[in-house]
Structures are given as structure tokens and as C-alpha cells.
């Protein structure tokens, strides 16, 4: 059960957002009209965040090696 907790949390958030979206559509409470400009901006932001996360992931993997390298350097001294 514990390994599916993240999926269950994500499904709960999606369900809440779906209900909010249905209420907004039902009562015509749209503030911003969807246009190609808005969708292009959202796509650009997602693309930029993906590029940033890609760089961070490689740095994170490299940082796992630092303690071992430091220990071997001190031992060789």
C-alpha cells in the first residue's frame, strides 16, 4: 500500500481539480479565455522546467560521488 501512496495522492489532487474545473465550466466563471497564445506560453514553461530538471538530475548524480572521492583522497594522503 505504501508504494502506491504517491499515485493515490496524485489521483486525489486530480479529482479535486476536476471538480473545480466542472464547477467553473458549469457556472461560466472563466476568467481567461483559452487561446493559442496561452497554450504556447504553458508549453514553453513546461519545456523550460524540463530542461532545468535535466541539468539538476545530472548534478545530483555527480554529487553522490563526492563523499567517496573525498574519502579516497584523504586516505591516499
C-alpha positions in Angstrom: 0.0 0.0 0.0 2.9 2.4 0.8 4.3 2.2 -2.7 1.1 3.4 -4.2 0.7 6.3 -1.9 2.1 8.8 -4.4 -0.3 7.6 -7.1 -3.2 7.9 -4.7 -2.2 11.4 -3.7 -1.9 12.4 -7.3 -5.3 10.9 -8.1 -6.9 12.8 -5.2 -5.4 16.1 -6.4 -6.6 15.4 -9.9 -10.1 14.6 -8.7 -10.3 17.9 -6.7 -9.1 19.9 -9.7 -11.6 18.1 -11.9 -14.4 19.1 -9.6 -13.2 22.7 -9.6 -13.0 22.7 -13.4 -16.5 21.3 -13.7 -17.9 24.0 -11.3 -16.1 26.7 -13.3 -17.5 25.4 -16.6 -21.0 24.9 -15.2 -21.4 28.5 -13.9 -19.3 30.2 -16.7 -16.7 31.6 -14.2 -13.9 31.5 -16.8 -11.5 34.5 -16.2 -9.1 33.9 -19.0 -10.2 32.7 -22.4 -8.1 29.9 -23.8 -6.2 31.0 -26.9 -3.2 29.7 -28.9 -1.0 32.3 -27.1 -1.9 30.9 -23.6 -1.3 27.3 -24.7 2.0 28.3 -26.3 3.1 30.0 -23.1 2.2 27.0 -21.0 4.1 24.7 -23.4 7.1 26.9 -23.2 7.1 27.0 -19.4 6.8 23.2 -19.2 9.7 22.8 -21.7 11.9 25.2 -19.8 11.2 23.4 -16.5 12.0 20.1 -18.1 15.4 21.4 -19.3 16.2 22.8 -15.9 15.3 19.5 -14.2 17.5 17.6 -16.6 20.5 19.6 -15.6 19.7 19.3 -11.9 19.4 15.5 -12.2 22.9 15.1 -13.6 24.4 17.4 -10.9 22.6 15.3 -8.2 24.0 12.1 -9.6 27.5 13.6 -9.6 27.2 14.9 -6.1 26.6 11.3 -4.8 30.2 10.5 -5.9 31.8 13.4 -4.0 32.0 11.9 -0.5 33.7 8.7 -1.8 36.2 10.7 -3.8 36.9 12.9 -0.8 37.4 9.9 1.4 39.8 8.2 -1.0 41.8 11.4 -1.5 42.2 11.8 2.3 43.1 8.1 2.6 45.8 8.5 0.0 47.4 11.4 1.8 
